[in-house]
């Protein structure tokens, strides 16, 4: 006997505008070589790129645009060194 089940078609998850903007920013950072650039060049690059992304994703509010910049700047920073404490627990400096 052939039994058929009613199965829901799963809808693919649609990323929010903020998620798409964040992913695009990270892709631009990797493609443009911002990670190894001088801090003044990074600032200039971020000014231009965040302005572009704010125009491209007009649904983002000022707080979200500011958060994108913060995430991008953190993404460009070198990893923090691990420091061993007296208790033997390793923590970030």
Residue frames as a rotation matrix with the C-alpha (Angstrom) as fourth column:
UNK 1
0.583 0.812 0.000 0.00
0.812 -0.583 0.000 0.00
0.000 0.000 -1.000 0.00
UNK 2
-0.408 -0.713 0.570 1.36
0.723 -0.634 -0.276 3.34
0.558 0.300 0.774 -1.00
UNK 3
0.485 0.521 -0.702 0.98
0.846 -0.483 0.226 5.90
-0.221 -0.704 -0.675 1.72
UNK 4
-0.152 -0.498 0.854 1.58
0.586 -0.741 -0.328 9.50
0.796 0.450 0.405 0.94
UNK 5
-0.032 0.052 -0.998 2.25
0.939 -0.340 -0.048 12.03
-0.342 -0.939 -0.038 3.60
UNK 6
0.825 0.260 0.502 1.48
0.400 -0.896 -0.193 15.65
0.400 0.360 -0.843 3.47
UNK 7
-0.009 -0.900 -0.435 4.84
0.973 -0.107 0.202 17.30
-0.229 -0.422 0.877 3.71
UNK 8
0.818 0.196 -0.541 5.37
0.170 -0.981 -0.097 20.94
-0.549 -0.013 -0.835 4.07
UNK 9
0.483 -0.693 0.536 7.63
0.673 -0.098 -0.733 22.49
0.561 0.714 0.419 1.55
UNK 10
0.269 -0.451 -0.851 10.37
0.795 -0.395 0.461 24.16
-0.543 -0.801 0.252 3.47
UNK 11
0.953 0.019 0.304 10.93
0.182 -0.836 -0.518 27.74
0.244 0.548 -0.800 2.55
UNK 12
0.018 -0.998 -0.066 14.58
0.816 0.053 -0.575 28.68
0.578 -0.044 0.815 2.29
UNK 13
0.317 0.028 -0.948 15.65
0.791 -0.560 0.248 31.08
-0.524 -0.828 -0.199 4.98
UNK 14
0.490 -0.112 0.865 15.83
0.571 -0.708 -0.415 34.60
0.659 0.697 -0.283 3.68
UNK 15
-0.376 -0.725 -0.577 18.58
0.926 -0.267 -0.268 36.66
0.040 -0.635 0.771 5.20
UNK 16
0.615 0.556 -0.559 17.65
0.620 -0.779 -0.094 40.06
-0.488 -0.288 -0.824 6.59
UNK 17
0.862 -0.270 0.429 18.99
0.145 -0.679 -0.720 43.22
0.485 0.683 -0.546 5.01
UNK 18
0.640 -0.648 0.414 21.44
-0.752 -0.416 0.511 43.61
-0.159 -0.639 -0.753 7.88
UNK 19
0.425 -0.465 0.777 22.77
0.041 0.867 0.496 40.06
-0.904 -0.179 0.388 7.39
UNK 20
0.692 -0.133 0.709 23.19
0.720 0.192 -0.667 40.62
-0.048 0.972 0.229 3.66
UNK 21
0.840 -0.383 0.384 24.94
-0.263 -0.907 -0.330 43.95
0.475 0.176 -0.862 4.23
UNK 22
0.552 -0.646 0.527 27.25
-0.623 0.100 0.775 42.39
-0.554 -0.757 -0.347 6.82
UNK 23
0.458 -0.357 0.814 28.17
0.456 0.880 0.129 39.53
-0.763 0.312 0.567 4.51
UNK 24
0.783 -0.144 0.605 28.79
0.536 -0.336 -0.774 41.92
0.315 0.931 -0.186 1.63
UNK 25
0.792 -0.517 0.325 30.99
-0.592 -0.780 0.202 44.11
0.149 -0.352 -0.924 3.85
UNK 26
0.414 -0.652 0.635 33.09
-0.297 0.563 0.771 41.11
-0.860 -0.508 0.040 4.90
UNK 27
0.558 -0.184 0.809 33.45
0.737 0.557 -0.382 40.05
-0.381 0.810 0.446 1.25
UNK 28
0.866 -0.242 0.437 34.61
0.071 -0.807 -0.587 43.56
0.495 0.539 -0.682 0.31
UNK 29
0.669 -0.643 0.373 37.12
-0.671 -0.305 0.676 43.54
-0.321 -0.702 -0.635 3.18
UNK 30
0.346 -0.535 0.771 38.61
0.185 0.844 0.503 40.24
-0.920 -0.032 0.391 2.00
UNK 31
0.612 -0.048 0.790 38.70
0.787 0.143 -0.601 41.24
-0.084 0.989 0.125 -1.68
UNK 32
0.848 -0.182 0.498 40.15
0.030 -0.921 -0.387 44.70
0.530 0.343 -0.776 -1.15
UNK 33
0.039 -0.913 -0.405 42.98
0.683 0.320 -0.657 43.71
0.729 -0.251 0.636 1.21
UNK 34
0.467 0.231 0.853 41.87
-0.308 -0.862 0.402 46.02
0.829 -0.451 -0.332 4.00
UNK 35
0.945 -0.023 -0.328 43.18
0.292 0.517 0.805 43.70
0.151 -0.856 0.495 6.72
UNK 36
0.211 -0.960 -0.182 46.85
0.962 0.172 0.210 44.54
-0.171 -0.219 0.961 6.13
UNK 37
0.204 -0.084 0.975 46.40
0.555 -0.811 -0.186 48.22
0.806 0.580 -0.119 5.27
UNK 38
-0.867 -0.498 0.035 47.55
0.306 -0.585 -0.751 51.21
0.394 -0.640 0.660 7.33
UNK 39
-0.437 0.728 -0.529 45.00
0.778 0.010 -0.628 52.47
-0.452 -0.686 -0.571 9.88
UNK 40
-0.428 0.279 -0.860 44.52
-0.264 -0.948 -0.176 55.77
-0.864 0.151 0.480 8.01
UNK 41
-0.823 0.137 -0.552 43.85
-0.532 0.159 0.832 53.90
0.202 0.978 -0.058 4.76
UNK 42
-0.756 0.584 -0.295 41.44
0.623 0.780 -0.053 51.59
0.199 -0.224 -0.954 6.58
UNK 43
-0.408 0.611 -0.679 39.53
0.389 -0.556 -0.734 54.59
-0.826 -0.563 -0.011 7.94
UNK 44
-0.547 0.158 -0.822 39.27
-0.674 -0.666 0.320 56.14
-0.497 0.729 0.471 4.49
UNK 45
-0.885 0.196 -0.422 38.19
-0.165 0.716 0.678 52.81
0.435 0.670 -0.602 2.99
UNK 46
-0.642 0.671 -0.372 35.57
0.754 0.465 -0.464 52.27
-0.138 -0.578 -0.804 5.70
UNK 47
-0.475 0.466 -0.746 34.19
-0.108 -0.873 -0.476 55.80
-0.873 -0.145 0.465 5.24
UNK 48
-0.603 0.188 -0.775 33.64
-0.796 -0.207 0.569 55.16
-0.053 0.960 0.275 1.53
UNK 49
-0.839 0.214 -0.500 32.42
0.004 0.922 0.388 51.58
0.544 0.324 -0.774 1.84
UNK 50
-0.667 0.632 -0.395 30.00
0.626 0.186 -0.758 52.15
-0.405 -0.752 -0.519 4.71
UNK 51
-0.455 0.485 -0.747 28.57
-0.469 -0.844 -0.262 55.10
-0.757 0.231 0.611 2.80
UNK 52
-0.674 0.150 -0.724 28.07
-0.666 0.302 0.682 52.85
0.321 0.942 -0.103 -0.23
UNK 53
-0.830 0.347 -0.437 26.47
0.414 0.908 -0.064 50.06
0.375 -0.234 -0.897 1.83
UNK 54
-0.617 0.628 -0.475 24.15
0.272 -0.397 -0.877 52.53
-0.739 -0.670 0.074 3.58
UNK 55
-0.403 0.458 -0.793 22.93
-0.821 -0.564 0.091 53.68
-0.405 0.687 0.603 0.16
UNK 56
-0.718 0.053 -0.694 22.65
-0.441 0.737 0.512 50.14
0.539 0.674 -0.505 -1.19
UNK 57
-0.471 0.551 -0.689 20.72
0.733 0.679 0.041 48.87
0.490 -0.486 -0.723 1.85
UNK 58
-0.604 0.242 0.760 18.43
-0.225 -0.966 0.128 51.81
0.765 -0.094 0.638 2.48
UNK 59
0.480 0.843 -0.245 16.30
-0.008 0.283 0.959 49.79
0.877 -0.458 0.142 4.93
UNK 60
-0.074 -0.582 -0.810 19.13
0.897 0.316 -0.309 49.90
0.436 -0.749 0.499 7.51
UNK 61
0.931 0.348 0.110 18.82
0.252 -0.831 0.495 52.52
0.264 -0.433 -0.862 10.22
UNK 62
0.471 -0.788 0.396 21.73
-0.595 -0.615 -0.517 54.58
0.652 0.008 -0.759 11.57
UNK 63
0.362 -0.314 0.878 22.33
-0.821 0.340 0.460 52.21
-0.442 -0.887 -0.135 14.49
UNK 64
0.800 -0.032 0.599 22.62
0.201 0.955 -0.218 49.23
-0.565 0.295 0.771 12.15
UNK 65
0.801 -0.550 0.235 25.01
0.111 -0.249 -0.962 51.09
0.588 0.797 -0.139 9.85
UNK 66
0.332 -0.671 0.663 27.13
-0.888 -0.459 -0.020 52.02
0.318 -0.582 -0.749 12.87
UNK 67
0.507 -0.093 0.857 27.10
-0.475 0.800 0.368 48.40
-0.719 -0.593 0.361 14.03
UNK 68
0.947 -0.181 0.266 28.22
0.322 0.556 -0.766 47.27
-0.010 0.811 0.585 10.56
UNK 69
0.531 -0.792 0.301 31.20
-0.396 -0.547 -0.738 49.61
0.749 0.272 -0.604 10.75
UNK 70
0.264 -0.402 0.877 32.09
-0.945 0.072 0.318 48.31
-0.191 -0.913 -0.361 14.23
UNK 71
0.742 0.060 0.667 31.89
-0.050 0.998 -0.034 44.71
-0.668 -0.008 0.744 13.02
UNK 72
0.896 -0.407 0.178 34.04
0.232 0.087 -0.969 45.53
0.379 0.909 0.172 10.00
UNK 73
0.357 -0.788 0.501 36.71
-0.748 -0.563 -0.352 47.29
0.559 -0.249 -0.790 12.07
UNK 74
0.331 -0.191 0.924 36.82
-0.746 0.547 0.380 44.34
-0.578 -0.815 0.038 14.48
UNK 75
0.925 0.069 0.373 37.06
0.151 0.835 -0.530 41.94
-0.348 0.546 0.762 11.55
UNK 76
0.731 -0.663 0.161 40.19
-0.030 -0.267 -0.963 43.77
0.681 0.699 -0.215 10.34
UNK 77
0.431 -0.585 0.687 41.98
-0.900 -0.329 0.285 43.69
0.059 -0.741 -0.669 13.69
UNK 78
-0.377 -0.623 -0.686 44.60
-0.478 0.765 -0.432 41.01
0.794 0.165 -0.586 14.31
UNK 79
0.492 0.565 -0.663 43.62
0.248 0.639 0.728 38.21
0.835 -0.522 0.174 16.69
UNK 80
0.553 -0.251 0.794 44.28
-0.774 -0.507 0.379 38.84
0.308 -0.824 -0.475 20.36
UNK 81
-0.400 -0.794 -0.457 47.13
-0.425 0.603 -0.676 36.94
0.812 -0.076 -0.578 21.97
UNK 82
0.684 0.572 -0.454 46.29
0.088 0.552 0.829 34.30
0.724 -0.607 0.327 24.54
UNK 83
-0.235 -0.723 0.650 47.78
-0.679 -0.356 -0.642 34.89
0.695 -0.592 -0.407 28.01
UNK 84
0.020 0.181 -0.983 48.18
0.462 0.871 0.169 32.13
0.887 -0.458 -0.066 30.60
UNK 85
0.383 0.170 0.908 47.15
-0.637 -0.663 0.393 33.22
0.669 -0.729 -0.145 34.09
UNK 86
-0.542 -0.644 0.541 48.38
-0.825 0.282 -0.490 31.83
0.163 -0.711 -0.684 37.42
UNK 87
0.070 0.658 0.750 45.42
-0.672 0.587 -0.452 29.46
-0.737 -0.472 0.483 37.65
UNK 88
-0.711 -0.425 0.560 46.43
0.090 0.735 0.672 27.86
-0.697 0.529 -0.484 34.38
UNK 89
0.327 0.876 0.355 43.36
0.662 0.056 -0.748 29.13
-0.675 0.479 -0.561 32.58
UNK 90
-0.756 -0.558 0.342 44.08
0.621 -0.444 0.646 30.73
-0.209 0.701 0.682 29.23
UNK 91
0.344 0.874 -0.343 42.20
0.651 -0.485 -0.584 33.95
-0.677 -0.023 -0.736 28.59
UNK 92
0.321 -0.157 0.934 42.18
0.822 -0.443 -0.357 36.64
0.470 0.883 -0.013 25.93
UNK 93
-0.529 -0.609 -0.591 44.23
0.807 -0.576 -0.129 39.73
-0.262 -0.546 0.796 26.66
